[in-house]
Structure formats: C-alpha cells, structure tokens
Amino acid sequence: MRWEYKSEMVLFEETEEGLVAQLDWLEEAGSQGWELASTVPLIAPNREGIAYGTVGLFAILKRSPEVSEPT
C-alpha cells in the first residue's frame, strides 16, 4: 500500500495552566483524510548544549493517495 505523508511542527505556549499545544489544525487534517502516524518531541538545549526541556512536537501524518480517474 502507498501512503502520502506530511509533517507539522507545533511549539507549546506557556499559559496559566502550563504548557499548551495548539492542535486546532489536527481536526481539519482529519477531515481531509490525514491520520496521525507518529510524533517526536522537540527538545531545546541550554547554553551548554545539553537538552533541558520539551518545547513542542513534530507530528507526522499519513493518508492514502486519492485514486485518480482513468483517462
């Protein structure tokens, strides 16, 4: 089976409730046939180059390519 892939990078926003990800785009992507295949955390380094915190996520989405009409 063949798949079409796309990716989205989401940075967390700091709010009174803590870190929040804006995932409004995910519902729209789902209505277009995309499904979440995987996510990877985005880790920020400190000044010494050592990872110290998650600042967002990298989402990988997939869907079946649309079947084209024969010509």
Residue pairs with C-beta under 8 A, 6 or more apart in sequence:
1 64
2 64
2 65
3 62
3 63
3 64
3 65
4 62
4 63
4 64
4 65
5 37
5 60
5 61
5 62
6 34
6 60
6 61
7 58
7 59
7 60
7 61
8 25
8 29
8 58
8 59
8 61
9 42
9 56
9 57
9 58
9 59
10 21
10 22
10 23
10 56
10 57
10 58
10 59
11 42
11 55
11 56
12 19
12 20
12 21
12 54
12 55
12 56
13 19
13 20
13 21
13 22
14 20
19 54
21 56
21 57
26 36
26 59
29 61
32 63
33 63
33 64
34 61
34 62
34 63
35 61
35 62
35 63
36 59
36 60
36 61
37 60
37 61
37 62
38 59
38 60
39 57
39 58
39 59
39 60
40 57
40 58
40 60
41 54
41 56
41 57
41 58
42 54
42 55
42 56
42 57
42 58
43 51
43 52
43 53
43 54
43 55
44 51
44 52
44 53
44 54
44 55
45 51
45 52
46 52
